[in-house]
């Protein structure tokens, strides 16, 4: 994927944290957690050449939050946010909290009702299945991200339009040279340690042929994080 091609697969438009970070209980922090194996995470999706990552990241959080509340894993519609969220730009980018604010008053429909087209469309109305109730911001520390992940999947933002991210195949990305200019939204689905190095397990939305079957591991360090992965993190709650 060239740099020009990669730009079509991004779409995170960063915003300031709109709420003060929640202080999560760190007493339950463990050596590892993996929501892919524990449950509540759908298979890797593919946003295609549409800058709708913000909708995919938001939806991953909503799907898992609904599963936490009901033990029912649904496949929710990313296209609904692309078409209907007025303070985002559809395939030209947006932010995960914009999608969640919309889904507070307009419940999210199923993908079967509102299929993904990888292009902008006209907003359609219909009976939704999942309503967002709230979301919480996460402080830029490893301990607080782990504590939030103990509660469920976290939607994050990071810098993906660079060689460190887009050419990833395996291992743990741990290079301070990775840019921190945010341009992508994804789902943090777990944490662990390998060879003495703490890492985040992250599900991307570029299909299962990218990276390690659609996933990437990024080293966990306090602060902005490698590739800026701890700068725009939220945990959502739904009905």
Secondary structure, DSSP 8 states (H G I E B T S, - for coil): --HHHHHTT--B-----SS--B---GGG--S-EEHHHHS------B--SSS-HHHHHHHHHHHHHHHHHHS----B-HHHHHHH-TTS-GGG-B-HHHHHHHHHHS-B-BTTTS---SS---------SB-EEEEEEB-SSHHHHHHHHHHS-EEEEE--SSHHHHT--SSEE--TTS-----EEEEEEEEEEETTEEEEEEE-SB-TTSTBTTEEEEE--SSS-GGGTTSS-EEEEE-
